[in-house]
Amino acid sequence: MLNWSVGLLYIGLLEMTTSLRKERHSVSDLKIHLVCVTKYRQKIFTSESLAVIEKSFGEVATKMDFQVQEFNGESDHIHALIEYPPKLSVSQIVNALKGVSSRRYGQAGYTKPYGKDALWSPSYLVSSIGGAPLEFLKQYIQNQEKPC
């Protein structure tokens, strides 16, 4: 049973915090740091090709109802800060992002590693955000060295 004073304190905190996702049956603050690497760790990304990937990530996010809060990358990998609802699993998000971005990358005329069908390595790194201050993580992603 919920103690009313704790309940009121909790509701007061919700009103003060604007970063919470409020839905019909849930209130959440789920964020992940995602790192995806190219197949065989090939250094194939340019600023232009990273823009194609970032745009495709945005399209997927809109369609699936999550947000890419930060995006950047280097010549062989990308970093993304993602906020998502509890109805989605991390694997659903990653599979959609990698699948659509690989397809859009090829459609834009960019060559995938060794002429293969896949742009991405099947593995990825994901970590939940909670310990590190969000601004520190955003700055870290923004400071990735973009290829020329």
N, C-alpha and C positions, 0 to 999 in steps of 0.2 A: 504494500500500500504506500502511495506517495505522500510524503509529509508536505503539507501545504506551504510551509515557509520555504522548503527546498524547491518545490514546484514553482513558486512565484519568483524565486531567485533565478531559476533556470529560464523562465519565460523572460525575465528582465534581461538576462544575458543574450538571449536570442534577439531581442529588439535592438540591443546595442551593437550586435555583430551583423555586418551587412554581407559578409562573404559566405554565409550559409545558404545552401540550396534548400528551399522550402517547397515541398510538393504536398499532394493531398494526404498521404499517409506517412510521410517521413520528413525529417530535417537532417541534412547531412553536410559534411565538409570533407569530401573524399578527393584527395589530390595525389597524383603519382608523377614521378620523374621517369620518363621513358627514354631509353637509348637503343637505337637500332643501327646495326652495322651492315654495310654492303656485303654481298656474297663474295667470299674469298678475301674480304677486307680490301677490295680494290679501291684505289683513289680515283673515283670517276666523277664526283660532284663538282660543279661550278656554281657560282652565285645564281646563274640563270636556272640550272637544273634544281637547285635547292628551292627556288621560288615555285617551281612546278610542284614539288613535293609538299611545300607548305600550303599551297592553294588546295591541293587534294586533301590534305589533313583537315583543312577548314571545311571543305564540302562534306566530308564524312562526319565531322563533329556536328555540323548543323543537322544533318539527316538523322543522326543517332542521339541527339540531344545531350552532347557534352561540349566542353570548351577546351580549346588549345590556348592556354594563357601565355605561353612563351614557346618559341620555336627557333632553333638555330642549328647549324651543323658545320662540319668540316668536310674534307674531301672524301672521307670514307665512312662517316657516321652522322647521325642526327641526334639531337636532344629535344625533348618536348616536355613541357609542364602541362598536365591535363587535369581538369576538374570534371568529375563525372557523377552521375546519379547511382544510387545503390541498386537499381534494377539492372545495371550493366555489369558484366564481369570484365576484369582486366583483359583476359584472353579474347573476349569478343571485340573489345576496342582495338587491341593490337592487331588481330587478324584482319579487321576491316581496314585499318590504317595502312598496313603493309600491302594488302591486296590491291586496294584502289590506287595507292600511290605508285606501285610498281606498274600497273596498267597505264596510268596517266603519263608516267615517265616514258614508257615505250611509245605511246601515242604521240608524244611531243617530239619524237624523233631521236631521243637519246639512246645510246647503246648501253646495254646491260653487260655486266662482267662476263668476259669470254664469250659473248654472243649467246648466253644462256637465256632462258625464259624468266628466270628469277632475278630481281634486283637485290633483294634482301637475304641475308643469312637467316636460316630458320630460327635462330636464337635471338634473344633480346634481354636487356636488363630493365627491370622496373623496380622502383623503390617507393614506398609510401612516404608521403611528406607529413611531417609532424614534428620531428626533432629539430631540423634546421629551420631557421627563420626563412620565411617565404621570400623576402626581398634578397637575401643572400643567394638563394637558389636561382632566382630570376637573373641576378647579376652574373652568376656563374654561367648560365646558359647564354646570356647576351655576349659574354666575353669569349665565346668560342671563336677560334680563328677561322674566318670564312675563307674559302679558296678564292683565287683571283678569277 
